[in-house]
Amino acid sequence: MISHETYENIPGQSKITFLLQAIRNTTAAEEARQMAAVLLRRLLSSAFDEVYPTLPSDVQTAIKSELLMIIQMETQSSMRKKICDIAAELARNLIDEDGNNQWPEGLSMQPVMPWDRWLQILHLVIAALLQTMEDQGNQRVQAHAAAALINFTEDCPKSLLIPYLDNLVKHLHSIMVLKLQELIQKGTKLVLEQVVTSIASVADTAEEKFVPYYDLFMPSLKHIVENAVQKELRLLRGKTIECISLIGLAVGKEKFMQDASDVMQLLLKTQTDFSDMEDDDPQISYMISAWARMCKILGKEFQQYLPVVMGPLMKTASIKPEVALLDTQDMENMSDDDGWEFVNLGDQQSFGIKTAGLEEKSTACQMLVCYAKELKEGFVEYTEQVVKLMNNDDVSLTIKRVRVAAAESMPLLLECARVRGPEYLTQMWHFMCDALIKAIGTEPDSDVLSEIMHSFAKCIEVMGDGCLNNEHFEELGGILKAKLEEHFKNQELRQVKRQDEDYDEQVEESLQDEDDNDVYILTKVSDILHSIFSSYKEKVLPWFEQLLPLIVNLICPHRPWPDRQWGLCIFDDVIEHCSPASFKYAEYFLRPMLQYVCDNSPEVRQAAAYGLGVMAQYGGDNYRPFCTEALPLLVRVIQSADSKTKENVNATENCISAVGKIMKFKPDCVNVEEVLPHWLSWLPLHEDKEEAVQTFNYLCDLIESNHPIVLGPNNTNLPKIFSIIAEGEMHEAIKHEDPCAKRLANVVRQVQTSGGLWTECIAQLSPEQQAAIQELLNSA
């Protein structure tokens, strides 16, 4: 065996090779192999992103193949379980959020790992964990296996979990029943706590697929909450409350309602005992989260419980942070173990926040956001006190998650307050506005800043014209100008760092992360300007002129594509909301907009195409010649060979929509009769839902006016139109509550009354398309 110090000094890539060799060496001592397995799992868990992606692809493929082989060859059950843990850890890290397999095909010299073999690994992992959980000889090993299962199921995509769900659930149920009996007979609770959390994790991932198993678990879980009242069972009771609420959320209101009343009474009884609970009672945080889930399940019906819930919730949300201003030396003396977080203020000074108790404050603030979002006007009684709490100076001095929750709550609370009329709404806004603008200028964390900017934009959309006074505009203009200038300066600094002698792949990765953060803040500048333009229209153009040179700079040809994309989006808003006055600035954006329709970046093409569409729709007579000029450029993009690929389809659909808008709003600028047959052949749109509604509405206009080219001689185009409508319905391009859906249904109903024509149209549709037409008729 090597020493700990020697091991720590081995590079990460070499550690994997070294540990795999140790695991594979069956002649070595069992303890050494097991230690190697534990260390490899820890390495993949704690340092996956630093170590694994840097390995050559052939080494990555070899590691996966070897792990599978070792699992199949291993004869010792305890060792196989540990290797399964390694495979589970690797599996979780190699599957993306959508459940897509990130397992590469392997090089020609390596055996290809088929997807079904990868599923075999998952099967082995789950089987090994369940087998270990059923090992009655060792409670602690059982608890560890349950914890490993929780880790696995929390990150396992739903699509991968479903094939194993039945077996998994039945095992968990039998273990739970056994451990519940042990609790009653012997008072042992460790494994039961973990099993309850495992059940919650499985339900959370499986969602509606958990419905068939609901009745298997709910009676026992309710029994635990009802009877586990002793002090030593507080954690078990809290975890069981969490489990019940997660199962309820997973299966939905319809299934959960049979137990909702019982569960609410149990929660209410626990809540009324809150005053007797000690501050460190673990049930408190579980209760706060459970109430929020119950609110999501019950919706408006939850309002009746607010008087009971809000007292303890506000108390927890009002916890005051302990803060300190420290120099560098003081900060170094206070280790992370003391529970402090630090923000560097420059000039060798840092701002410290003691985080003890702030996790609970963070959860409570997030729950307040949940209540405001779910209950809307039903939460109005509490808006004032929550607004004051969230705008308290203490919030700006607290941890990141609390500041994010405070920002997120603002537009939601305005929506709640709206029911009491404009005067009350304005009063609420006065509490928020100055603090939000100030925070946009001072917030140091980019994640929190982006949330504040997004919320400020949403607030302006709720409040509308007149919500900002001259002082607000002056301060906001200065802040946004500074953000844009900082954006350009940061890009220049990154370019300088790329010329540095220490520049390498790791530095580039760090620079890319910085760039992503900067671009995200740029999107929020765009959000704020969008909300201002949509509320104030052309009145705000004189104020906007201080930012104009910076926005023009964003769309220069040498700028990166995200700059050009978001610069165009800002000018799109100028055209859409400030026309015809927008033409005053056309010299700055029109040529780039026409040029960028054919840009290499699909994001830039989409922004340019959208701008040309709103130019036709709102732009006024000055834009007419440019609509004529835009048409062939749009058609070129639509007709390119790869226009419908995944990365290009949104840009293409915006081009199709723009062509429709030119024909609809500037028909004298183009030959509509020549373009219409092509436009029809490009329908339907289904990726960009907003543009899909625009195109379907124009299609309805043409059909309702009996346009001869659209309907064709003797209505010969109607089967094609039915096909377009059916495809749109199949792709859920239009929500059934949208007036456009009703118009489309009426088109279908009109044909339905004509006998032979209806039969002819339906006969040319596939069974799926026929079902979609029927669904539209039933719903709209």
N, C-alpha and C positions, 0 to 999 in steps of 0.2 A: 504493500500500500504506500502511496505517496503522502507527504505531509499536506496539511490544509494550506499552508503558505505556498508550497510548490503548485498545488492545484489552482489556487486563485491567480497565479501568475501565468497560467497557460492561456493563450488567446482563445476567444470564444469558439472560433471555427474548429480549432484543434481539439477543444474539449469534447465536442460532439463525437468526433472520430475516436478519441481515446475512450470515452464512456461506452460507445457501442461495442468496441473491441472487448472491453471488460465484461459487458453483459453477455456477449457471444461466447466467451471463454468458459465452457462448462467444466473445465478442470479446476477452475479457481474456487476459492472458498465461497460458500453460499452467501455469507455476510458481505463479502466484497462485491459480488454481483448485484445484490439487493441495494447496496449503497450506491453503486454506479447507476442503477435504474432510477433511484430517488433523485440523484443529482442531475441526471439528464432531464427528467420531468421538470424539476425546478428551473433548469436552464431554459427550457422551452417556454415555461410559464412566465419567467421574470425578464428574459432578455431575447425573446423570439425576434422582434423587429431589428435588434442590433446584430444578431448572429445569423439567423437562418437565410434571410434574403441575400446576404453577401456571399453565400456559398455558390460555387459554380452549379449550373443546372444539372449536370451529370451526377454531381455529388448528392444534390437534393433527391434526385430520382433513386439513387442507390440506397440512401437512408430509408426511404419509404419502402422500397422492395425488401430491404433487410429486416425492417421492423415486422413486416407481414410474415416473413419467413421465420423469424425468431418466435413470434406468437404461435405459429403452427407447429414448430418443433419443440417448444418448451414443455418439459414434463412436470416440473414443480408448479403446483397450482398458485402458491403465494407469489412466485416469481412471475408467472404468466399474468397475474393480476397487475403487478407493477408495470410490466411491459404494455399491458392494455391501457394503463393510466398514461403512459408516454404517448401511445397512439391516439388516445382521446385528446390529449393536449395538442398534439400536432394537427389532428383533425379539426379541432375548433379554430385553430389559427389559420387553416388553409381553406376555410369555407367562408364566402363573403355573406353580406347581410341578406342577399336575395336567395341564398341557398345554392348558388352556383358553385360547381366543383372547380377548385383552383389547382387541381392535380394536373401537372403538365404531361404531355404525351410521352416525354422521355426522348433521349437521343437514339439514333438508329442502332447504336451498339448496346443500348439498354433495353431490357424487356419492358413493353408497354404495360402500365397498370390499368386494367379495365375498371370502369365505374362499378361493375357488380362486385369486383374483388374489394374495392374500397368500402362498399356497403357491408361486405363480410367483416371487415375490420370493425366497423361500427357495431355490428351484431355481436362480435366477440367482446368488444369493450363493455357493452350494456350487459351481456350475459355474465361477464366476469364480475362486474360491480354488483349485480343482483345476487350472484352466488355468494360473494363475500358478505353482503348485507344479511344473508340468511345463516351465516356462521354464528351459531348460538354460543360458541365457546368463548368469544371475546367481544365484549360490549364496545370497547374503544375502537377495535378494527371495524365493527359494524358501522359505528358512527362515522368513521373516516370514509368508508365506502359510500355511505349516504351523502356525505359532503361532496365527494368526487362526482356522484351522480347529479347533484345540484349544479355544480360547476359545468358539467357537460350539457345538461338540458337547458340551462339558462342561455347558452350561446349556440345551441344546436338549432339550425333552421327547421321550421315546422315541417317542411316537405320531407326532411330526412328522418324526423322523429316518428311520423305517422305510421310507417310500416311496423314499428316495434311497439306501438302504443298499447295494444291489447295485452301483450305479454308483460310489458313494463307495469301497467296499471294493476294487473291481477297480482303480480308479485308484491307490489307496494301495499296493496290492500291486505294481503295475508300477513305481511310483516307488521303492518299497523295494528291489526287485530291482536296479534301475538304480544306486541309490545304494550298495548293498552292493558292486556291481562296482567303482564308483568308489573306495570305501574300500580295496578290495584292490589296485587298480591305482595310485591316486594318493594314498591316505591321507587323502582329504577326508571329514570326518565330520559337519559342522555340520547339513546338511539331514537326514541319516539319523537323527540324534538327535531332531530334531523330528518326523520321520515316524513313528518308533517310538512317540513319545508320542501322536501323532495316532491311531494304531491302537489304543493302549490306551484313549484317550478314547472312541473310537467303540464299542469292545467294552463298555466300562463302561456306556454309555448304552443300547446295543442289547440287552444281557443275552442271554437265550436265543436271540434272533434272530441272534446271531453264530455259532451252532453250524455252519451250512453253510460258513462261511468259515474255520473253525478250522484245517483241514488245509492251507489255503493259506499260512498264516503261521507256524505253530509250528515246522516244520523250520528255516526261516531264522533265527528268533529264537533257537532253541537253538544254532544254529551261531555266532551272534554271541557269546552268553554263553561258549561253549566256547573261542572263538578270540580274542576281544578282550581279551587279557590284558596288553597294554602299558599303561604308566602314563598315556599321553595318551588312552587309550580308556576310562578308568575311568568317566567320566560316561555314555558310550554304553552300557557294560556295565550300569551301575546302572539306567538308564532301560529297558533291555531286560529286566532282571530284573523291574522293576515291570510292564512290559507283559505278560510271560508270566503273572504272578500275577493281574493284572486280567482277562486273557482266561480263565484257569482259573476265576475266581470268576464270570465272566459266563456261561460255557457249562455250568458245574456239574460235579459229581464224575464222573458217568457218562461224559461225553465226555472229560474231562481225564485220567481214570485211565490211558489208553493211554500218556501221556507223564509221568505223575506220578513214577514211579521215576527216570527220566532227569533230570527237573527237580530232584528232591530231591537227587540225587547232585551235580549242578552247584552247587546252593546249599550243600550240605555242604562241598564242596571250597573254595568261596569263604569259608565260615564258618571253616574250619580255618586259613585264611590270615589271619584277622582280626588275630592278634597281630602280623603283619608290616605291617599297614596303618597309614598315617599318620593322625593324629587328624582331619585335614580331608578324608580320602578320601570322596568323594561316594557311594561304594557303600554305606557303612555305614547311612545312613538309609534307602536303598532296600531294603537287605537286611532291616532290622528290620521294615519295613512288609510286605515280601514274605512273611516267615515267618508273620506274623499272618494274611495272606490264605490261605496254605497250610493253616494251622490251621483256618480256616473251611471250606475245601474238604474236607479229609481227616477232620475231626472227631476221634474218639477215636484213629484211626490215627496222628495226629500226635504222640501222647504219647511215642513212642519217640525223637523227635528233640529233646526238651526238654533233655537233658544237654548237647547241643552248642550249643543256641540260648541258654540262660538266662545263661551266663557273660557274654558281651558285652552282652546286654540289660540285665542288672542293673548292669553297669559304667556304661552310658550313663544308665540311670535314676537312678544315684546321683550324677550330676554336682552339685556344690555351687554354689549361686548366690552371686554377689557382691552384698552389700547395703550400704546406707548410709542413715543418718537425716540429712536435710538441711533447712535452713531455705529459705524462698522464694527468697532471693537466690542461694544455692548451686545450687538446682534450675534457675533461669533460666540460670545460667552453663553448665550441662551440657545441651547440646542433645540432641534425639532422635537426631541422627547418631552420638552416642557410644554408642548401643545401650543406653540406659537407659529403663526404664518407671517411672512414678511413681504412688503412691497418696497422695492428700491426707489427712492426719491431722487437719487443723484446727490452730488456734493457729499458723498460718504455718509448719507443719512438714509435710514430705512424706517418705514412705518410698520409696527408690529400689532397683530391682532391675536388675542388668546382665543383659541378655537373651542375650548371646552364649553359644551352646552349649545354651541352655534349650529351643530348638525340638526338638533331638534328645532331650533329657530328656523333653519333653512327648510326643513320638512313642513313646518307649520305655515310658513309663507307660501310654499308651493301649494299647500292645500287651500289656502285662501284664494289663490289664483284659480284653482279647480272649481271652487264654489261659485266664483264670479262668472266663470266661463259656462258652467253647466246650468246655473239657475237664472242668470241674466236679471230681469226685473224682480225676480223672487228674492234677490239678495240686496235689494235697495236699502233695507233698514240698516244695513251694516256698512254701506259704502263710505260714509263720512269718516267713521272711526278707522276703517282700513286704509283709506286714502291718507289720513294723518299719520298712521303708523308707517306706511310705506314711504312717506316723504320725510320722515323724521331724520335728523342729522345722524342718528345712530346707524341707520341703514347704510349710508355712504361709507361708514367706518367698519363695516362688517365683511364677512367672507363673500366670495364670488357668487355662490349659489343664491344667497339672500338678495344680493344686488340685482341679479338676473330676475328673480321672482318679483321683486319690487317693480322693475321696469315692465315686465310682462303684464303685470296687473293693471297698469294705468288705463289703456284703452278699454279693457274689459269692465273696469269699474265705471267708466263713462257710459258704456252701454247699459249698465245696471241703473245708473242715475237718470238716464233719459226719460224714464217713465214718470218722473216727478216734474217734468216741464223744463223749458229753456233756462229759467232763472236758476234753478237748483243745479242744473248741468253746468252752467257757466261758473257757479260758485265752486263746484268740484274741480273744474279745469284751472281755476285760479290757484288752487292748492298745488297743482302739479306743474304748470307750464314753466315757471321760472327755474324750478329745480331740475326739470328735464333738460332745458337748454344749457344750464350750467354744467350738468353732468356730461353732456356731449362734449363740452370743451375740456373737462378735467379728468374723466375716467381713464385710468392708465391701462386697464386690461382690455384687449381687443374683443374678446368674447362678450364681455359685459357691455362694452361700448356699442357693439353691433346690435345687441338687444335693446339698449336704450334708444338708439337711432330708429330702429324698426318700430318701437312702441310710440315714439314721438310722431312718426309719420302716420301711424294708425290713429293716434289721437286727433291729428289735424283732419283726417278723413271723417272722423265722427263729428267734430265740432264745425268744420266748414268755414266758409268765408267770414272774416271778422274775428277769428279766434286769436290772431297775433296782432299786437300793437306795433307802433313804429320802433320802440325800444327793442322789442323781441326781434323784429326783422333786422335791425342794425347788429345786434349781438349774434344772431344766427348767421347772418351773411359773413361776418368776420370769422366765425368758427368754421363754416364750410369752406371758405377760401383757404384757411390755414390747413384744413384736412387735405384739400387737393394739392396745395403746395408741398405738403409733407409727403404725399403720394409720389410726386415726381422726384423729390429729393431722395427718398428711400430707394427708388429705382436706380438713380445715379450711383448711390453708395454701393448698391449690390453689384453694379457693373465694375466698380473700382475693386471690390473684393475678389471678383472673378479674375482680375489681373495679378492678384497677390501671389507670391511664391508658395504660400501654404495652401493654395486653392487645390481641392481634390473633390472626389465624389461626395464625401461626407459634408464638406462645406456647401457644395451645390444643393444637397438635400435640405440643409438648414436655410439656405437662401430661398429655395422654392417655397418652404413653409412660410417664411416672412412675406414672400410675394403673394401667396394665397390669402394671408391675413389682410394685406393691404387692399387686394382686389375685393375682398368681402366688405371691407369698410367703404370702398368705392360704390359697391352695390347699394349700401345703406344711404350714402349721399344721394344716389339716384332715387331711392324710395322717398326720401324727404322732399326732394324737388318735385317728384311726381305728385305727392299729396298736396303740395303748395300750388302747383299749376292747376290741378283738377279742382281745387277749392276757390282760388282767386282769379283764375283765367288770365286774360291779357293785362289786368291791373298790376300784376306783379313783375311784368317785363322790365320796367326801369330798375327795380331792385336786382333782378337777375343779371343785369349788364356788368356788375362788378365781378361776376363769376365767368362771364362769357369767354374771355381769352383763355382761361384754364380749360373750359369744356372744349373749345376749338382745338386746343393742344392735344386733348385726349384722342381726337379723330384724325390726327396727322398720320400719313402712311407709315412712318417709321415706328409708330408706337406698337406695343404688344397687342395681340388681338383682344384681350379682355378690356383694355383701355378703349379701343375703338368700338367694341360692343356697347359698353355702358355710356360712352359719349354719345353714340347714336341714339340710345334709349332716352337720354335726356332731351335730345333734339326732337325725337318722336313725340315726347310729351309737349314740347313747345308747339309743334304743328297741331297736335290733336286738341289741345285745350286753349290755345291762344290765337287760332286762325280767325280771320285772315291777317291779323296783325303780325303773325309769325313771319310773313314774307320779308319783313324788314331785315331779318337775319339770314335769309336764304343764301346770300353770298357765302356764308360761312359753312353751311352744311349740305347744300343741294348737290353740288358736284361730287363730294365724297360719298353721299348717300347713293347716288346713281352708280358710282364706281364700285362701291362695296357690295352691291347686289350679287356681283360675281366673284366675291372674295373667296380665298381658299378656306377661310374659317366659317363653318356652318353657323356659329353663333353670331358672327358679324353679318352674314347674309340674312339671317332671320331678322335682326334689328333693322337692317336697311330695308328689307321687304315690307316689314310692318310700317315703317315710316312712309314708304311710297303709297301704301294702302290708305293710311289716315290723311295723307296729302290729297288723295282723290276725294276722300269722304268729307273732309273739313276745310280743305285748303283755300277755297276761293278761286276766282278766275285767273289770278296771276300764275297759278300752278299748272294751268291747262297744257301748255307746250311740254312741260316736263312729264306729265302723265303719258303723252304720246311717245316721248323718248324712252320712258321706263318700260313700256309694254314688251318690246322685243328682248330686253335684258331679262325680264321676269320669265318670259317663255323659254329663253335659253337655259335658265337654271332648271325649270320644271322638266324640260325634255332631255336633260343630260342623263346618261346611262345609269348613274348611281344615285339618282335624285331621291329614291325611296328607301335607301339603306337607313339603318337605325340612326346613325349620326347625322344624316342629312334630312330626314323626313320633316322635322319641325320647320326648318328653313324653307323647304319646298312647299309645305302647306301654307306658310305665310305668303309665299309668292303666288300661289293659286288664289288665295283669299284677296290679295292685292289686285290681281287681274279682275276678279269679280267686282271689287269696289270701283275700279276704273270704269268698267262697263255700266255699273249701276248709277254712279254719281257724276261721271264725266263721259256720258255716252257719245257726245259729239267729238271726243278726242280720238276715238278708235273706231274701227269697223266692227261693230258689235256682231253683225250677222256672220262675219267671217270667223270671229274669235269664239263665239258661243259654243259651236260643236266641239272644239278642242277643250274648252273649259269643262263642259259636261263629262268628257271622257276622263278628266282628271279627278272627278268626284268619286266617293265622298272623302272629306277630311275626317280624321278621327283621333290624331295625336294631340293637336292643339284645339282644346275644347272651345275656347272663345272664338277662334276663327271658324270652327265647324258651325257654330250657331249663325255667324254672319253669312256663310255660304249657303246654308240651308234656308235661311230667311230669304235670300235673294232668289234661290231656286223656287221657293213658294210664290214669290212675287211674279216670276216668269210664268209659272203654271197657272196661277189664278187669273193672269191677264191673257191666258190662252195663247202664249207666244208660239207662233207657228214652227220656229226652228227647234224649240225645246220639245214640243209635243210631237213634231214630225207629221208628215202627211197621213191623214186618217189615224192619228194617235199612235203611230207605229213606234214612237220612242217611249211609250208608257211602260213597257216591261223593263226597259233600261232604268227609267226613273224609279220604279218599284225596287229594282236591285240596289240602286244607290241608297234609297231610304232604308231598306233592310240591312245593308252593310253598316250604315250609320247607327242603327239600333243595336246591332250585334256588338259593335265596338263601344257602345254607351257614349256616343259622341254628343248626345243631347240628353239632359235630365228630363224626366217625364213632367216635372212641374214647370218647365220652361214653356212659355207661350208658343215657341217654335214647334215643339213636339205636337201640340194641339193642331197647329196648321198642317203639319205633315200627315197626322191622322185623318184630318178632314179631306185632304187630297185623296187618301186611300179610300175613305168612305164614299166619296163621290164616284169613284170608279166601281166600287162595290155594288152600286145600284144599277150598273149598266149591263149586268148579265154576262154576255159573251166576252166583252172586253176584260172583265174581272177574271174570268176563267183563263183567258189567254195570258194575262199578266202573271197570275199565280203559277200557271203550268211551267213557266220559264224560270221559276225560282227553285233553288235547292231546298230540301226539307228544313235546313237551318234558317234559311232566309224566310221561308213561309212562317216558321215559328216566331221569328223576329217581328214580322208584320203583325201577326196576331197579338204579340206582347204589346206592341205600340197601340193597337186598337183597344186593348183591355186597360191600358194604363193612362193614356192621354185623352 
